[in-house]
Amino acid sequence: SAYAGLTFDGVANCFVTTSLATLPTGSTPGEIWVVGNDTALNTVACGCGNNTAGQNRQIGVGGTGNLARVSDKTTSSSGPASWSSPQIVKGDWSETTMNGYETGVPFAGNPATIGSLNTGTTRLRIGANANTSASTFWNGPIRHVMILTGVLSDAKRQKLEGWLAWDAGLQASLPATHPYRLFRP
């Protein structure tokens, strides 16, 4: 499949780690990138940086229309299109702001103002949020997950978007003005 990856069943499986000291936490700026597909509502593809109650940096699907979403657990921002087809979604967080991008398109609410990020135990969860209800588990493939400390410049963000799009066969989904829609970076 063009969108092959680690496939989650939407019922009970996820990947969880705790005490990863190298993940961004607290006011440390960071990014999460996810390439995948899920048609379920209110599921988290990847979250990190908080404690056993959840994650304060999340990328997932939420709300009516299966919209791509980034969240700090208090404030959420949604992308322009449904995640009912494969997407490249990027969220970045600093101490008081959050941005989201969906396959090269910035979320309308960029930047969203958020509260200070939690500085609890650093953990990572891929394929679910902190709950154990089946409605919170990812249903479908996740091709890539990347977590970065720091926030990329616009030029580097577009280059990574281009690389991920060409890798997953999504380059035609990039905006017409994207520098890597027609050419592989």
Residue pairs with C-beta under 8 A, 6 or more apart in sequence:
1 141
2 86
2 168
2 169
3 36
3 37
3 86
3 141
3 143
3 168
3 169
4 141
4 143
5 35
5 36
5 141
5 142
5 143
5 144
6 15
6 141
6 142
7 140
7 141
7 142
8 14
8 127
8 128
8 137
8 138
8 139
8 140
8 141
8 142
9 137
9 139
10 38
10 40
10 43
10 134
10 137
10 138
10 139
10 140
11 134
11 137
11 139
12 134
12 137
13 127
13 137
14 125
14 126
14 127
14 128
14 137
14 138
15 124
15 125
15 126
15 127
16 123
16 124
16 125
16 126
17 123
17 124
18 52
18 121
18 122
18 123
19 121
19 122
19 123
20 48
20 122
20 123
20 124
21 122
22 149
23 30
23 48
23 49
23 122
23 123
23 124
23 147
23 149
24 30
24 48
24 49
24 57
24 93
24 147
24 148
24 149
24 150
25 48
25 49
25 50
25 117
25 118
25 119
25 120
25 122
26 49
26 95
26 116
26 117
26 118
26 119
27 94
27 95
27 116
27 117
27 119
28 149
29 92
29 93
29 94
29 95
29 149
29 150
29 151
30 49
30 57
30 92
30 93
30 147
30 148
30 149
30 150
30 151
31 90
31 91
31 92
31 93
31 146
31 147
31 148
31 150
31 151
31 152
32 46
32 47
32 48
32 57
32 58
32 59
32 90
32 91
32 145
32 146
32 147
32 148
33 88
33 89
33 90
33 144
33 145
33 146
33 147
33 148
33 160
33 164
34 45
34 46
34 59
34 88
34 89
34 90
34 142
34 144
34 145
35 86
35 87
35 88
35 89
35 142
35 143
35 144
35 164
35 167
35 168
35 170
36 45
36 86
36 87
36 138
36 140
36 141
36 142
36 143
36 144
37 83
37 84
37 85
37 86
37 87
37 140
37 141
38 45
38 60
38 61
38 66
38 83
38 138
38 139
38 140
39 66
39 83
39 84
39 139
39 140
40 61
40 66
40 135
40 137
40 138
40 139
40 140
41 61
41 62
41 63
41 66
41 135
42 60
42 61
42 62
42 63
42 135
42 136
43 60
43 61
43 62
43 128
43 129
43 135
43 136
43 137
43 138
43 139
44 55
44 58
44 59
44 60
44 125
44 127
44 128
44 129
44 136
44 138
45 59
45 60
45 61
45 89
45 126
45 127
45 138
45 142
45 145
46 58
46 59
46 60
46 124
46 125
46 126
46 142
46 145
46 147
47 54
47 55
47 56
47 57
47 58
47 59
47 60
47 124
47 125
47 129
48 55
48 57
48 122
48 123
48 124
48 125
48 147
49 55
49 56
49 57
49 93
49 117
49 118
49 122
49 123
50 56
50 57
50 73
50 118
50 120
50 121
50 123
51 118
51 120
51 121
51 123
52 121
52 123
52 130
53 130
54 73
54 129
54 130
55 73
55 123
55 124
55 125
55 129
55 130
56 72
56 73
56 117
56 118
57 72
57 91
57 93
57 117
58 69
58 70
58 71
58 72
58 73
58 91
58 129
59 68
59 69
59 70
59 89
59 90
59 91
60 68
60 69
60 71
60 129
60 138
61 67
61 68
61 69
61 83
62 69
62 71
62 76
62 78
63 69
63 78
65 82
66 82
66 83
66 84
67 78
67 79
67 81
67 82
67 83
68 78
68 79
68 81
68 83
68 87
68 89
68 100
68 102
69 76
69 77
69 78
69 79
69 100
70 76
70 77
70 89
70 91
70 98
70 99
70 100
70 107
71 77
71 98
72 93
72 98
72 114
72 115
72 117
73 118
74 114
74 115
75 98
75 112
75 113
75 114
75 115
77 98
77 99
77 100
77 107
77 109
77 110
77 112
78 100
78 107
78 109
79 87
79 89
79 100
79 101
79 102
79 105
79 107
80 102
80 105
80 107
80 108
81 87
81 102
81 103
81 105
83 89
86 143
86 168
86 170
87 102
87 103
87 170
87 173
88 101
88 102
88 103
88 104
88 161
88 164
88 165
88 168
88 170
89 100
89 101
89 102
89 103
90 100
90 101
90 157
90 161
91 98
91 99
91 100
91 101
92 98
92 99
92 151
92 152
93 114
93 117
94 151
95 116
95 117
96 113
96 114
96 115
96 116
97 111
97 112
97 113
97 114
98 111
98 112
98 114
99 106
99 107
99 110
99 111
99 112
100 106
100 107
100 109
100 110
100 112
101 107
101 157
101 161
103 161
103 165
103 170
103 173
103 174
104 158
104 161
104 165
104 173
104 174
104 175
104 178
104 181
105 175
124 147
126 138
126 142
126 145
127 137
127 138
127 142
128 136
128 137
128 138
129 136
143 167
143 168
144 164
144 167
144 168
152 160
158 178
158 179
158 180
159 180
159 185
161 174
161 178
161 180
162 171
162 174
162 178
162 179
162 180
162 181
162 183
162 184
162 185
163 180
163 184
163 185
164 170
165 171
165 173
165 174
165 180
165 181
166 180
166 184
166 185
171 180
171 181
171 182
171 184
172 181
174 180
174 181
175 181
